[in-house]
Amino acid sequence: MKKIPAGKRVVNTGVNALAREVGLSPNTISKKMKAGQTPEQIRRDAARRQGRPPSSSHGRTKTREGPSEYELVIQGRERLNALDEMKFRRAKALAERQEIENALRRGELMPVAYVRRWGAQFLTDGRDTLLAGPSELADTLAAETDPLKVAEILRAWLERAMGKFHQIERLWGATEEEQVA
């Protein structure tokens, strides 16, 4: 934004434009606007005091075509506000993007494709371990006649197979509260 030179006074361009349009001083216009009057009301009051017919809608007189100087100033300000909002949204998006890139560099984030590939491989390995159980245990269990010994062999194999799935809890660092949820 431009700096205002020392000793210079900033005036409201919209107020000045309306003042020139209706033939009143900028101070009078400012006071009326602070009192809550709209530009249309100020135009009607000025026209009544000057003895001329009130202007048509939106401050346009019958002899004049197009928007008034005041309306053009307001439209310009609205465009500037919209431009400022766009610049703010862009700056915010760039800052968020930079934060994500920094988190990736620090190792706080992983790409989604990597996590998906790793998860699919983890589940495939677990499934393969579970499906290999019957062929691994068939000969051992066929030779065993003691039911307690069979149960012990099955329990040991299941604990080994389930150990792979418990590795994920250690990997992610899940706490007791997170595991319950």
N, C-alpha and C positions, 0 to 999 in steps of 0.2 A: 504494500500500500504506500502511496505517496505521503511524504511528510509535509505538513503544513508549515510554510515559512513563518518565522516569528513576527508577530504584529498583524498577521492576516486573520481575517474573520471568515469562518466557514458559514455559508448560508445554505439553506435548504432550497435546492434548485426547483423542486416541485412547488414549494410555496411561492417562490419568485415567479414561476410561470403562471400560476393561478392568479397572483396579484396583478401581473401585466394583463391577463385576459379580462379580469373584471374591473380593473381600474382602481384598485385599493392598494394600500401599502402592505409590504410583506409582514410587518409587525401585526397589523390588523388581521390578516389572514391567519397567522400563527396563533393569535389569541382565540380566534373563532374555532380553529381546529382543536386547540387544547380544551376548549369548552365542549367539544363533542360534535361539532357540526361537520357534515360531509361536504366535499367540494360541490356537489349538486345543490345543497342547501345554500351555500355561500353564493353560488352563481345566481340562484333565484332571488335571494335577498338583495344582492347588488343590482340586479335588473329592476326590481321593484323600486329601490331607492332612486335609481337614475331615471325612472319614468319610462322605461322601455318594456316591451312584453317579455315575459320569462322565456328563456331559451328552450328549445326542444330537448328531448331525452339525451342523456349523456353529454350535456354541455354544448351541443351543436346548435348553432343558430341557423335560421333558414337561408341566410345569405352565404354562409360559410360551409365548405365541403370538407370532409375528413375530420379526424380527431383533433382536439385542442392541443395546445402546447403542453398543458398540464398532463393530459392523458398520455401523450408521447413520452414525457419524462417518467411517468409511472410505469408504462410498458417497458421502457429501457431498464428501470430498476428491477422489474420482475425478471427480465432476461439475465441481468447481472446476478440476482439471487439464485436463479436456476443454474447458472454457470458455476457459482461458488459451491452449490450443493454437489454438482457433478465432480468438481475438483476435490471436494472433501471425500466423496465416495471412492474416487480413484486412489487418493492417498491412503485411505483406510484399507482398501483391497491390497495395495502394494505392501503396506505394513504387515498385514496378515500373511501374505505370501512370504515375506522375508522371515517372519517368525517361524513358519513351517520349515523353510529351508534351513534356518539355524538349528531347529530341533532335530532335523534329519542329520545334519553334520555332527551334532553332539551325541547322536545315537539314541535320542529319546523317542524317535519315531522310526517305524519300518515301513517300507512300501507295502501296499495291500497285496500286490501280486506275490511278493516273497512269503508273506504270512499264509496266503491261500495255498501256495505250493507246498510249504512246510506242513501245514495242517493236513492236507490231502495225503502227503507221504506218511505222516505220523499215524493217521487212521488206517492207511493201507497196511503198514507194518503191523499194527495191532491186530487187524483182521487176519493177516497171514499167520501170526503167532497162534491165534485161537483156532484157526482151521487146521493147523499142523498138529494140534494136540492128539486127536484120535490115532493118527498114524504113528506118532512118537510113543504113545502109551499102550498101543495095542498088544505088543509082545510082552511087555512088562506085566500088564494087568492079566493077560491070559495065563501066565505062569504062576500067578499069585492066587492062593486059595483062602488066605486069611482076610476077612472083610475089613478088619481094622487096618491092616497093612495096605489094602486097596484104597481105602479112604485117605490114608496118610500120603500115598503116592499122588492121588488126584489133588489133594489140598496143596501139596508142594508145587505141583505143576501150575495150578491156578494162581497161586501167589506169585510165581515167577512171571506168568503171562500178565497178570494185573499190575505187576511192578512197572511195566512199560507205561501203563496209563497213569500211575502215580507220579511218574517222572514229570509229567506236564504240570502238576501242582508245584513241584519244586522249581521248575523252569519259570513259571509265571510269578512265583513268589506269593501265591494266594495265602491270605491269613484265614484263621478260623471263621471270622465273621463273613468273609467273602465266600467261603466254601459252603456255608449254610444257605446263603441267599441264592 
